[in-house]
Amino acid sequence: MAVVAECRLDIGIIVDCSGSIRDTNPPNGPDNWGLIVDFIVNIILGLDISDTGSHIAVVTFGKTFLSYLFSFQCMQCNIYPTT
């Protein structure tokens, strides 16, 4: 995948991490969670993420939690749970 160097984007991705994602896996088919992770990774790899380039935020949620994985302002963030 080519990097889109001329574009500066702020992208927010909200990911459902509840059990229902895997509960709907087709029999003998692909893992839905794996498909979601691969999709997000491919988006990120195609961006020039830097202080002056694109920024990304990833938020996950489930039945009882919400977590910020990356924020727009933090270039090397760890996972910040918000309990």
Buried (B, 14 or more C-beta within 10 A) or exposed (E): EEEEEEEEEEBEBEBBBBEEBEEEBEEEEEEBBEEBEEEBEEBBEBBBBEEEBBBBBBBBEBEEEEBBBBBEEEEEBEEEEEE
